[in-house]
Amino acid sequence: MNENKLREQICRLSASLFERGLTFGASGNISVRLDDGWLMTPTGSSMGNLDPARLSRLDREGNLISGDKPTKEAFLHQCMYEGQKTARAVVHLHSSYSTAVSCMDCRCTQNVLPPLTPYYVMRVGDLPLVPYFPPGDMGLAEAVRGLSDDHHAVLLANHGPVVAGGSLESAIYATEELEETAKLFLLLQGHKTRPLNDEQVSYLKQKFGRK
């Protein structure tokens, strides 16, 4: 897909996320990796009405070469790309249910959500919780970088999910699956649940390639 089509895809899919309430205001950001850099959503912009021509165009070193100033959370995207070498896109949202889970006192920070459905295992896998850091704190970059080799999705404490994928569509599908599982998890609070067992999870990971 050429760059112009990628710009249009970013804006179209961002608007879909906004219209469905998965992002709001000027929150959330998306990036797509190019052969010689990145396209990113600009800082302070609403994902509901992005202009393809004003998307931030960065070179391999992360320098802005055209468009508006990139999201101030660009470092999160770069850290995910460093670990996920085959990733072509990263999605970061402040979606309600995932963010609600990120605010809970989680007992298992190595895998925050239980494997409630096979599609969650297939599209997300394990979801580690990244400790809380204030916005813009570069300690967050180091924390994400330390997990990105082994995880294509992480949950930032009191913040929201960051998800990498082999394409923008696959990153968005995984983010949506994460949000739906977070919703199920919250709906099931106080109820006896039956998540997938270790054998079932292992089978799905082996069959569908999610390590």
N, C-alpha and C positions, 0 to 999 in steps of 0.2 A: 504494500500500500504506500503510495507516495505521500509526501509531507502535507500537501494540501488536503488530501482525503483524511489523513490522520487528524489534522486540525478540525475538520468538520465532524469527525467521529467523536473527538474529545468533547466538543460543544454539545453535540446531540445527546450523548450518553450522560453528560453532566446535567443537562436539563431534565432528562428522565429521572435521575436520582433526586433532583430538587423537587420536581412535581410530585413525586411519590413520598415526599417527606423524609427521605434518608439523609438529607442535608438541608440546611436552612441559613438564612442571613448570608454572611460572608464566610461561613465555616466550610471546612473540607477542601481538599485539593487533589489533583490528579496529575500524573506525569506519564509520558511515553518516551521510551528510549529510542533514539535514532542511531544511525551508524556513526555519526560524528557529534553526538551530544544528546540534548533532551528538549522536549516540549513540556511546559508546565503551565498550570493555571496561575494567573497573576495574583499577587497579594491584594487583599481587600476586595476581591471580586466575588460576586454571587455566581454559583454554578448554574443558576437558573437562566442567565442571559449573557453567556460568554460570547465574545467576538473572536472568530477564528484568526483574524489578522492581528489581534492584540495579545495572543498567547505568548508567554515568555519563551524565547528561543535561546538555549544555553549551549555553549561548546563543551567539549569533553572535560574541561577543568571546572565547569560550573559557572563560567563567566557569561553574563548577559550580552548577547550580540544583536538581538532585535526584540521588539515587542515591549510590553509593560514589565515592570519589576516583578520577579517571580515570588511565589508564595514564601513567606518567612520560614516555613517549615520544609524548605527545599532540602535541608540536610538530612531529614528523615528519609526522603526518597533516595538520596545518594547512598546512604548507609545500607538500605535494603538492596540496591543494585550491586553494591560491593560484595554482599554475601550471596545474592541470588544471581549468578552470572548469566543465566539464560532468561532472566526476567526481561520483559519488554514494556511493562507498565506497573505503576504503583498507585494504589488508591488509599487515601486517608480521609476518613469521615469522623464526624462527631455524632453518629447515628444514635438514637435515643436508647435502645435496648442494650446495645453493646457498651455504650458509655455507662449505663446504669450498672451493668455487671462490673465494669472497671472501677466503680466506686464501692463495691462490696468488699467485705473482709474475707478474702479468698484464702482457703486453707492450702490449696495446691497451686502455687504460683507458676509451676512448670507447665501446667495444663489447666487453664481456668474453667473451661466448659466441658461437661461430660459428653461422651459420644452418644447423643440421643438419637441420631438418624444416620443411615449409611452415607447420605449425601454430604453431611457435615464432615465425616471422616475423609471422604473422597476429595472434597474441595478445600478443606481447611486443615484437617489433621490435628496436630497438637497446637495449642494456643498459649504460649507463655505470657505472663504478666510482666511488663516492664515497670520498674519502680517509678514513683512520681518524681518529676523534675519540673520546676517552673517553666513557663513558655520561653523558648529561646535559649535555655540552659544547654550548653554543649555537652554536659554530662549525659543528657538524653541521647545524644548522638552516639556516644560510646556504649551506652547500654543497649541500644538497638543494634549497633554494629556487632556486639558480642553475641547476639542471638541470630543474626540474619544468615549466617552460614547454614544453620540447621533448620530454620523456620521461615516459611514464606509469608506467614501471618503472625503478628504480635498484637497484644492489647496494651495500650499505654494507660497506666493507672490514672484514674480521674480525668481521662482525656478521650480515648477512643481507639479504634483499630487502624492498623497500617497493614495493607495486604499487597503482595507482589504477585504477578501472573505472567504467563508466557505471551499474553496479548492483553489489550485493554479490556476486552469482553470477558476473558477468563478471570482477570483480577476483580472485575465488578461482580461477576457471578459468585465468586468466593466470598466477597464482602457481603453480598446479599444473603448468602447461606449462613454466614456468621451472625448477621443481624437477626435472622429468623430463628436460629438456634438459641441466641441470647433471649429472644422473646419467649420461646418455649421454656427455657430454663427458669425464667422469672414467673411464668404462669404456673409452673409445676412446684413452686416453693410451697412447702407444707404438705405435699402429696408424695406418696410412695411411688418412686419411679423405677423404670427398668431400662437403664442405658444398655448399649451393646456391651457384651463382655469382651475380655482380652482376645479370645480366639476369633471372635467375629471382627473385631477391629484389625487384627493382624491379617486376616484374610483379605479385607478390603484394601489395606495398604499394599499388600503384595500384588494383588490383582490389578489395582488401578495406579500403581506406581508412586503413591504418596509415602515417602520415607519418614 
